[in-house]
Amino acid sequence: MAHGVVPVISRFVGLTVEGQFIEQTNALTFPVGDVRAAAACVRRLLAEPGLLRRLSENAMQSQRGRYTFEGATRAWAEAFERCLMQPARTGDLPRVPFSPDGRLTRAGIPPWLAQRVRNLLGRRCDHTDPGSEWPTRSGRMTPEADDSIRRFGASLEAACAEPTVLG
């Protein structure tokens, strides 16, 4: 974006809260998994006079401040500081079931070695649904944890979509 690239990106949970990609301002968005809508966005960039230029200029402008290297580093440091200021939490950690990821692991080969074999053979995991590569779709989370994360993300998105009243 800093070089004028216009993102054509899915409307994932967290897009609004993140605030970096703004529909019709510096990016075009489409529903998660909707390849036809993604292609339509790209066609629109090519067909609509002035759209590519306007979004490209806005994309460059949007990468100042917190989206520069220094700004991002500062934001991470502030986030870590806020975490460190929180009271310590203790308790038992839930045991997360690890399901075997592929034939090699199911055959008893350790996951790290199975992945190295895949890398050497040039094989990769084909993710079959939107978001399957994220931890929430890896099979390594309990359904309760997955549901909790999804509800949290949806509540943040809803709060972000509500208009702010200045008094």
C-alpha positions as CSV (number, residue, x, y, z in Angstrom):
1,M,0.0,0.0,0.0
2,A,2.9,2.3,0.7
3,H,3.8,2.0,-3.0
4,G,0.2,2.5,-4.2
5,V,-1.0,-1.1,-4.4
6,V,-4.7,-1.2,-3.9
7,P,-5.8,-4.2,-1.7
8,V,-8.6,-6.3,-2.9
9,I,-9.3,-8.2,0.3
10,S,-12.0,-10.3,1.9
11,R,-14.2,-8.9,4.6
12,F,-12.7,-11.1,7.4
13,V,-13.8,-10.8,11.0
14,G,-11.6,-8.0,12.3
15,L,-11.3,-6.0,9.1
16,T,-13.3,-3.1,10.5
17,V,-11.6,-3.2,13.9
18,E,-8.1,-3.2,12.3
19,G,-9.0,0.0,10.4
20,Q,-6.3,-0.3,7.8
21,F,-8.4,-1.4,4.8
22,I,-11.3,0.9,4.2
23,E,-13.8,0.0,1.5
24,Q,-14.0,2.5,-1.4
25,T,-11.3,4.7,0.3
26,N,-8.1,2.7,0.0
27,A,-9.3,-0.8,-0.8
28,L,-12.0,-2.9,-2.3
29,T,-13.5,-5.7,-0.3
30,F,-15.6,-8.8,-1.0
31,P,-17.3,-11.5,1.1
32,V,-14.9,-14.2,2.4
33,G,-14.6,-17.1,-0.1
34,D,-16.5,-15.3,-2.9
35,V,-14.0,-15.6,-5.8
36,R,-16.4,-14.1,-8.3
37,A,-16.8,-11.0,-6.2
38,A,-13.0,-10.7,-5.8
39,A,-12.7,-10.9,-9.6
40,A,-15.4,-8.3,-10.0
41,C,-13.4,-6.0,-7.7
42,V,-10.3,-6.4,-9.9
43,R,-12.4,-5.8,-13.1
44,R,-13.9,-2.7,-11.5
45,L,-10.4,-1.3,-10.8
46,L,-9.6,-1.7,-14.5
47,A,-12.9,-0.5,-15.9
48,E,-14.0,2.4,-13.7
49,P,-12.3,5.7,-14.7
50,G,-10.2,7.2,-12.0
51,L,-10.9,4.5,-9.3
52,L,-7.5,2.9,-9.4
53,R,-5.7,6.2,-9.2
54,R,-7.9,7.5,-6.3
55,L,-7.6,4.3,-4.3
56,S,-3.9,4.0,-5.0
57,E,-3.2,7.6,-3.8
58,N,-5.3,7.0,-0.7
59,A,-3.5,3.7,-0.1
60,M,-0.2,5.5,-0.1
61,Q,-1.5,8.2,2.2
62,S,-2.9,5.6,4.6
63,Q,0.5,4.1,5.3
64,R,1.8,7.0,7.2
65,G,1.8,7.3,11.0
66,R,1.0,4.0,12.7
67,Y,1.5,2.0,9.5
68,T,5.2,3.0,9.0
69,F,7.8,0.7,10.5
70,E,8.4,3.1,13.4
71,G,4.6,3.5,14.0
72,A,4.0,-0.2,13.9
73,T,6.9,-0.9,16.3
74,R,5.6,1.8,18.7
75,A,2.1,0.3,18.6
76,W,3.4,-3.2,19.3
77,A,5.5,-1.9,22.2
78,E,2.4,0.0,23.6
79,A,0.3,-3.2,23.3
80,F,2.9,-5.3,25.1
81,E,3.2,-2.6,27.8
82,R,-0.6,-2.7,28.3
83,C,-0.4,-6.6,28.6
84,L,2.4,-6.4,31.1
85,M,0.3,-4.0,33.3
86,Q,-2.5,-6.5,33.6
87,P,-2.8,-8.6,36.7
88,A,-1.2,-12.0,36.5
89,R,-3.7,-14.8,35.7
90,T,-3.2,-18.3,37.1
91,G,-5.0,-21.5,36.7
92,D,-5.0,-24.8,34.8
93,L,-4.5,-24.6,31.1
94,P,-6.9,-26.6,29.0
95,R,-5.4,-29.7,27.3
96,V,-5.8,-29.1,23.6
97,P,-6.2,-32.2,21.5
98,F,-3.8,-32.4,18.6
99,S,-5.2,-34.3,15.7
100,P,-2.8,-35.9,13.3
101,D,-2.2,-33.6,10.3
102,G,-1.8,-35.9,7.4
103,R,-0.8,-39.5,6.6
104,L,2.7,-39.2,7.8
105,T,1.7,-38.0,11.3
106,R,-1.1,-40.7,11.4
107,A,1.6,-43.3,10.7
108,G,3.5,-42.2,13.8
109,I,6.1,-39.7,12.3
110,P,6.5,-36.6,14.5
111,P,4.7,-33.6,13.1
112,W,7.9,-31.5,12.8
113,L,9.5,-34.3,10.7
114,A,6.4,-34.9,8.6
115,Q,6.4,-31.2,7.7
116,R,10.0,-31.3,6.7
117,V,9.3,-34.3,4.5
118,R,6.4,-32.3,2.9
119,N,8.7,-29.4,2.4
120,L,11.4,-31.6,0.7
121,L,8.8,-33.2,-1.6
122,G,7.3,-29.8,-2.4
123,R,3.9,-30.8,-1.0
124,R,1.7,-28.3,0.8
125,C,-1.5,-28.4,2.7
126,D,-4.4,-27.2,0.6
127,H,-6.8,-25.3,2.8
128,T,-10.3,-26.0,1.6
129,D,-12.3,-23.2,3.3
130,P,-11.8,-19.5,4.1
131,G,-9.7,-19.2,7.3
132,S,-8.7,-22.8,7.5
133,E,-5.1,-21.9,7.8
134,W,-5.7,-20.0,11.0
135,P,-5.5,-21.6,14.5
136,T,-9.3,-21.5,14.7
137,R,-9.5,-24.0,11.8
138,S,-6.4,-26.1,12.6
139,G,-8.2,-28.6,14.8
140,R,-5.9,-27.6,17.7
141,M,-8.5,-25.5,19.5
142,T,-11.4,-26.7,21.6
143,P,-14.9,-25.8,20.2
144,E,-15.4,-23.6,23.3
145,A,-12.2,-21.6,22.6
146,D,-13.1,-21.3,18.9
147,D,-16.6,-20.0,19.8
148,S,-15.2,-17.6,22.4
149,I,-12.8,-16.1,19.9
150,R,-15.5,-15.8,17.2
151,R,-17.9,-14.1,19.6
152,F,-15.2,-11.7,20.8
153,G,-14.3,-10.7,17.2
154,A,-18.0,-10.3,16.2
155,S,-18.6,-8.0,19.2
156,L,-15.6,-5.9,18.3
157,E,-16.8,-5.6,14.7
158,A,-20.3,-4.6,15.9
159,A,-18.9,-2.0,18.3
160,C,-16.8,-0.6,15.5
161,A,-19.7,-0.3,13.2
162,E,-21.8,1.7,15.7
163,P,-21.7,5.5,15.1
164,T,-19.8,7.5,17.7
165,V,-21.8,10.3,19.3
166,L,-19.7,13.3,20.2
167,G,-21.1,15.3,23.1
